[in-house]
Amino acid sequence: MPRTNPVPRRRLLRAGGALATAAALTPTVQAHAAGSASDDVTARLRSLEREYDARLGVYAHNTRTGRTVTYRAGEPFAMCSLFKAFAAAAVLRDHSGRGGRAGRTGLDEVIHFPPADILPNSEHSAAFVETGIPVRDACALAVRYSDNTAGNLMLRRIGGPAGLTRFFRSLGDGVSRLDRWETDLNTAIPGDPRDTTTPYAIGRSLERLALGRALDGAGRRQLVAWLRGNTTSTKRFGAGLPAGWTLADKTGTGSYASAHDLGVAWTTRGTPVVLAVLSTKAERDAPVDETVIERTARLLAAAVAPGE
């Protein structure tokens, strides 16, 4: 496939700045939904925060009707393992005609790594320590199982945390940033700008990848297939969204009870709905309660895609 010319740095900076400005203009607490539902959605999200003693950040967008809910959508949250979906997308773009150095066959290249690289929550990648792991399998394990070692192997392919930050900027996302590797990136310390995003920024970035043209057709289909195979959200979006919806998502979990879910869900009418729900608490060792994600997802589905 012919290579396209890279986007000029000046244009990337303009695009990133525009997104950063849009996020900055989002009020600290804001919920929008069509008609009189807006006040009710805001009240119910605030009620969930009080009930769970948590801070919630929400971005939900029905791409057919434009119906949107935002709540603390411009506030920073630790990204945690949400980064793995974007690292996989960056690898896919590197191996496509749109960005790439090695063509799609490069996904079959085998990555070798020593036993010392194995991290907690890496039982799937640990099975490849003697043989090495194909690039495509590392991506699949990172997205489907949130395998930490696989996540770091992907980061190495794209230039580390700084490389992923550059990838976000190329999407027009001037907010999301990765500074550290697994598992340090999960400290989620309140006020620490490292490894953070906002619900609006990361939701829009996923929309560009899964529904837009940031990846070529084959890359977009592969990313969505990996996201649809996710196994970690059965008690989050998987439990909260209506029966019959098709979900493609990625979760993230860290200290301070950081618990996130990010994805695209197709309604029974086939309408794509982009959903980002990020949550955190004030105490470092506070227990994660996935029910708040489940209940928020149920609320958002009713707000942005009623009857679908």
N, C-alpha and C positions, 0 to 999 in steps of 0.2 A: 504494500500500500504506500502511496506517496506520503511523504511527511509534510505536515502543514508548517507554516512559519510560526515561530513562537510569538506569543502576544508581547508587544513592546512593554518594557518595565513601567514606563510612564502611564500607559493605559491600565495596567494592573493596579498601580497605586491609586489612580482615580477611582477605579471600580471598588477597590477595598475601602477607600475613604468614604465613598457613597454609602456602602453598607454600614460602616462604623457610625456614620452620622445618623442613618435611619435608626439604628439600635439605640444610639444615645438619646434620640428624640422620643423614644418610647417611655412614657411615664413609669415611675417606679412600680406603682400598682395600677393596672389598667386591664379591664376586660371588655372586649368588643364582641358583640354578636348582633345579628340583624334584629331590628325591631325592639320590642320591650324586653326581650330575653336578656339583654345586656346586664341590667342591674341584678337579675336573679343569678346569672353565672358568676358575677363578681362576688355576690354574697355567699354563694355555695363554695367557691374556692377559698374564700377567707374562713369559712366555717371549717373546712377540711384542715387548713393550717392550724387553727386553734385546737381542733380535736387531736391532731397528731403532733402538736407542738413542733411544727416544721415550717420551713420556707419552701414554697412551691413556685416554680417558673414554668410557664405554659406558652406554647405556640401551636395552634391547630388551624389548618387551612384546607377548606374544601376547594379543590382546584377547578371544579366545574361551575359552582355557583359563586365562588369568591368569598363565601361566608367564612369568617375568621374569628378566633378567640385568642387574645393575648393577655397574659397576666404575669407581671414581673418579667416580661419578655426581653427587656434590655439589661437585666441584672446579671452579674457574673456568677457562674457555678463551676465547680471543678468538673472537667470533662470525663475523667475516669476512663473506663473502657469503651466509651463511645468512639474514641479515636480510632479503634481498630477497623471500623467500617470505612473510614476515610483513608487509612493506610492501605487497605485492600484496594480501594478505588484508585489511589495513586499508583499502586503497582500495576493495575490494569491499564491505566493510561500510559504508563511507561512502556507497556508491551503492546501498544496499539499503534495504528497508523497516525493517530492524532497527536501522540506525544513521544512515540517510542523508539527505543534504541534497539530492540531485539525482535520485534514482531511477536505475534501471539504464541509462537512455539516457545518463546522464552519462559512461559509459565511452567514448562516441563523441566526447566533447569533444576538440578538438585542442589540444595543448600546443606552443607555439612556444618555441624556445630558440636562442641564438646559437652560432656555431661555437666560440667560446671555451669553451663548456661541454663540449665533446667531450673525453673522457678516454681513456686506454689501455683496451684491451679493450672498445671501443664501436663497432666497425665497423658493427653492425646499426643502431643508433640514428643514426649519422652519416648514413645514407642519407635521414633525415627532416629534416635541418637546414634545408632550404629550404622544405619544405612544412609542417613541424610533424608531430607524431606523436599519433595518438589515444591516449587514456588506456589503453584495453585493450591496444593494441600495446606501449606502454611496459612494462606489467606482464608481458606475454608474453615480451618480449625479456629483461627482467631475470631472470625465472625460468628460461626455457629456455636462454639463452646466458650468463647472469650478466653481461649488458651493464651496465657501470658507470654510464654516463650515464643510461640508463633507470632504474637504481636511484636515482640522485639526483633524477630528475624525480618519481619516486613519493614520495620523502621530502618534497619540496616540497608535494605534495598533502596530506600528512597532518600537517604541522606540524614537519617536520624530525626529527632524531634524538630530540628530546624527545617529539615526537608519537608516534613508534614505541614509545618506552619507556612512554608512557601506554597505548598499545594492549596491550602485554604485561601491564600491571597490570590492565587490564580483563578479561584472560583468566584472572586469578588467578595470574599469574606475577610474583612479587615479586623475582625474581632477574635475569632477562635485562634488559639495558640497552644503549641505543645513545647514544653521546655525540658522534660525529663523522660526517662524510660520506665517501663514496668520494673518494679512495682512502686517506685518512689512517687510516681505521678498521682497516686491515689491518696496522698495525705490530706488533700481537700481542706487545708487550713483556712478558716474564714479570713477574708481580706488578702490572701496570698494570690497575686495575679497569675502565678505560673499554672500552666496546664488548664486554662479556663476557656469558657465559651459563654454564650447566652442562648436561651431557648430560641429567640428569633434568628440569630446568626446560624446556629447549627441546623435548625429546621430548614431554613432557606438553602443552605449548602447541600443538605441531603436531597432536597427537591430538585436542584440543578443536576445532581448526579443520577438519581433514580428515575426522574421524569423528564429531564431536560436534555441538553446536548453537550454537557461537560465531558461525557464519555461517548465513544462511538457506539453504534447499536449493539455490537457483540459484547463490549465491555459493560454497557448498561444492563443487558440481559443477564450477564454473569453475576454482576453485583447484586441485582435483585434476587437471583436464585440463591445466592449465599445468605442474604438477609431473610428470605422466606424459610430457609432451613435452620434459623436460629432456635436454640433449645433452652435459652435462659429467661424467657419472658412469659412462661406459662402462668405465673402468678401476678403478672403486671398487665401489659396490654392484652396478652393472650386470654386473661380472665375477664378483663373489663369491656372489651369490644363486643359488639353484637355477634351472635351466631351467624355464620354464613359470610362474614367479612374475611378477606384474605389479607394476611399480615406479613410484612417484610420489615424486620426491625433489628435493633441492636440495643443491648442494655449496658449499663455501667454502674459500678458500686464502689464506694470508698469510705474513708473515715468520716466522722461527723454524720453518720447515717446517710451519706450521699447515695441516693438510689434514683436511677434515671431509666427512661426508655425513649427511644427515638425511632421513628419508622414511617413507612407509607402503608396505609391500609386501604384496600379496595372494597367498597360497599357492595351489597348484593346487586346494585345496578351497575357496578363496574367503575364507580366514581373514585378517583384517587384522593385520599385525605392524608395530608402530611401532619404528623403528630410529634411533638416534643414535650415531654414532661420530665422536669428535673426537680429534685427535692434534696433538702439537707436539713440538719438540726444543729443546735448550738453546742452540744457536748460531743467531744471527740469519740467516746466509746458508746454513744447512744446506739441502741439496736436498730437495725434496718427493719422497717415494716413495709412490705411490698403492697399491702392493702391500699395505702394512700395512692399508689400509682394506678391500681386497678379501679378504684372509685373515681379518680380524676379522668381516666380514659372513658369510663362509662358516661360521665357528665359531658365530656367533650364530644363524644359521638352523637349524643342527643342534641347538642347545641349546634354543631356545624353540618350534620347530615341527618336531620330528623326524617323519619320514615324510610330511610334507605337501609 
